[in-house]
Amino acid sequence: MPDRLVHSSIRYVGILMFVYAIAIPVPSAHADGGRGPEPSLHSKPSTSASTSQAPAISYGKKKSATAQTEASTSPKPKRQSRKPAPRIVESAPSGQPPAGESRFVVDEVIVRFQLSSTPGAQLRAIRGLGMTHLNARTFFLAGVTVHRYRLPAGIGVQEAITQLEANAAVVNAQPNYLYFLQQDQSINKLPQFGNDRVHLSDAHATTKGANIRIAIIDTAIDGTHPEFSNSNISSFDVTDDGGNVDPHGTSIAGILAADAKLTGVTPEAEIISIAAFSKDASGNTVGNTWTVLEATNVALKQGVDILNMSFAGPADPLLEQAMNGAKKQNILPVAAAGNEGPEAATLFPAGYDAVIAVTALDSENKIYSRANIGEHVDLSAPGVGLLVLGNSSGFRTSSGTSMATAYVSGIAALILSANPGADYSILRSMLENSSTDLGEPGKDRVFGSGIPNAAVAIVGLNN
């Protein structure tokens, strides 16, 4: 081959090799196969058209396909279920009446259900007894909600209570107990000696009971009587039949608030008359558990300071709770000790510790012959042969622990009026400590602590 042809061929091959060399990408800086510096997350992608490069790598927060699969297939944490609140089971002593006790409505029961019980459970509890639901109430002083039922013929109160209390939805059941006014008619007419016995005129020189409210739980009163023309009286009725105006309630109100021919113990106090007693089918004037507790609701709502309860009857768990509730509310309950005689069993509500039990005295401070006696008797007051109000414009005489109870309620009102800071305990102490001792030295079963001196009692906190 001629030299010139060889030379041209070599030059042509060299040119081809040069072109091929510049077309090959520059190799990685790491000859051992390691990866060079990663691109910045903010750098623009390369526009190189080479097909030999691997797909671009993303450096954001996106999970790899494997991680996503694992996340989607991994079990989710279980939500812990909230445990239901524990069921509160209330308890109370059985409401079964004592053996031989018959002073209750023969065809009614009062039932207290568990607060956690459902309406269905309550219906099942009474199913089979054939009872008729009469009403339901929350009695605030007693702190309970109860239901009143009428029993069908053929089922006695004791039997119904036994069946009801065997059901888990029932806390307890009890009779609707009966209460009776504690008064007797008297043939002797005497002047208003009672006011002198408690030194009322001296006390009235300081106070007549202004700004104090007394609830009289009794029969309806005759507010049109002329003796009440200057009195502050509000009247309510909680009886089933609208109540009847009766001389008993009018007499009690007159002892407290008369202000014309007679002088009441506390004529400037406000009287809250609550009719809870009315005549039954036999013509007897009675109240019962339900109406008395209804009356305590009214009294509480009216903001009373004193409860005058001139009635007595059997022990009653609901009534006891209400009396304890009154004490906690700084309401003073005052009740008649009873007229069943010195050999009779204790009557209630006077027999409860929270209540001031009052017995009756005659004009010579001798005990009323028919008065109940016992450790529960706290105070004595005039109550035999008293001149009191009758219906319309009339007057009458009456005896009993009912009348004496009104005297003590009135003196308590005078103390509170003169000593607004007195609470339940102080008020009770002032009544007892101001009393003139009668009978055996100290407090005794007949006279209690004796007869209060109103003039001495009202200066208690001011001494």
Buried (B, 14 or more C-beta within 10 A) or exposed (E): EEEEEEEEEEEEEEEEEEEEEEEEEEEEEEEEEEEEEEEEEEEEEEEEEEEEEEEEEEEEEEEEEEEEEEEEEEEEEEEEEEEEEEEEEBEBEEBBBEEEBEBBBEBBBBBBBBEEBEEEBBEBBBEEBBBEEBEEBEBBBBEBEBBBBBBEEEBEBBEBBEBBBEBEBBBBBBBBBBBBBBBBEBEEEBEBBBBEBBBBEEBBEBBBBBEBBBBBBBBBBBBEBEBBEEBBBBBBBBBEEEBBBBBBBBBBBBBBBBBBEBBBBBBBBBBBBBBBBBBEEEEEBBBBBBBBBBBBBBBBEBEBBBBBBBBBBBBBBBBBBBBBBBBEBBBBBBBBBBBBEBEBEBBBBBBBEBBBBBBBBBBEBEBBEBBBBBEBBBBBBBBBBBBBBBBEEEBBBBBBBBBBBBBBBBBBBBBBBBBEEBEBEBBBEBBBEBBBBBBEEEBBBBBBBBBBBBBBBBBBBEE
